[in-house]
Amino acid sequence: MDQPPTDPRQHRDATVRHLREMAAARVERTSLRGVAREIGMSPTGLKKFLLGTDPYSPTLRRLRKWYLQHAALPTGEVSYHDAAAALVVLIHDLQPEPRRQASDCMLDCLERAYEASGRSRPRWAADLRAEHGKPGTDRK
């Protein structure tokens, strides 16, 4: 279930669905107003989002940032969704070609760090590399 969708629209839908699930879980543990404040949106806007409203792009960016600060890593492991959200937050305002180059550079650096530490590259790195347009290398 943690595999990346192949269609960009499916990817966005899966991201929104994941963010909605995480926000709902956080609201359940805390409060609607508190989570809305963390995200930077109104309680009414958050309630509508939780009920299924499709967020506008600025709201989606706020949700991704909130996710990285407050909701990611409940298991202590980085999932594809966690890594994708982090990468998108860092490169969202670049044009397509510089965004791809920055993504490749960051993924190269992370893969080298995993290899240098003696750990195998995480699956999410290959999935993100494929999603952002450059095939992975076979350095293991």
C-alpha positions, -999 to 999 in steps of 0.1 A, spaced: 0 0 0 30 23 4 38 21 -34 37 52 -55 9 56 -80 19 58 -116 -6 85 -128 2 121 -115 -35 126 -106 -36 93 -87 -4 104 -69 -21 137 -58 -52 118 -48 -32 93 -27 -12 121 -11 -44 140 -2 -60 108 11 -29 101 33 -29 136 46 -66 134 54 -61 102 73 -32 116 93 -51 149 101 -81 129 112 -60 107 135 -43 138 150 -77 155 155 -89 123 173 -59 125 196 -60 162 202 -86 186 189 -99 201 156 -90 236 166 -55 226 178 -48 208 145 -62 236 124 -39 260 143 -9 237 136 -17 235 99 -24 272 96 -60 269 85 -94 276 100 -112 249 120 -141 251 94 -116 246 65 -100 216 83 -135 201 90 -144 205 53 -111 189 43 -117 160 67 -151 155 52 -136 151 17 -132 186 2 -103 188 -23 -77 213 -10 -64 242 -30 -27 242 -38 -16 266 -10 -36 245 15 -20 213 2 15 229 8 5 238 43 -8 203 49 25 188 37 46 210 59 23 202 89 26 165 81 64 167 82 64 186 115 35 169 134 23 137 118 51 118 100 72 90 115 47 75 140 65 41 135 100 55 135 104 45 98 104 66 67 76 56 43 73 65 7 46 91 17 70 106 43 99 109 18 77 122 -10 61 149 12 96 160 24 109 162 -11 79 181 -25 81 206 4 117 213 -5 114 216 -43 78 227 -48 86 262 -60 112 253 -87 104 250 -124 102 214 -137 138 209 -149 155 225 -119 130 206 -97 141 173 -113 178 181 -110 174 191 -73 155 159 -67 181 138 -84 209 155 -65 192 151 -31 184 114 -38 220 108 -50 233 123 -17 209 102 4 218 70 -14 255 76 -9 249 83 28 230 50 32 257 31 13 285 48 34 267 38 66 266 2 54 228 2 51 209 -7 19 192 21 0 155 24 11 128 14 -14 113 49 -13 145 64 -28 141 42 -59 104 50 -61 110 87 -58 138 86 -84 115 68 -108 87 93 -101 109 123 -106 122 112 -140 156 96 -136 161 59 -134 180 47 -103 215 35 -105 226 0 -94 251 11 -68 247 -13 -39 
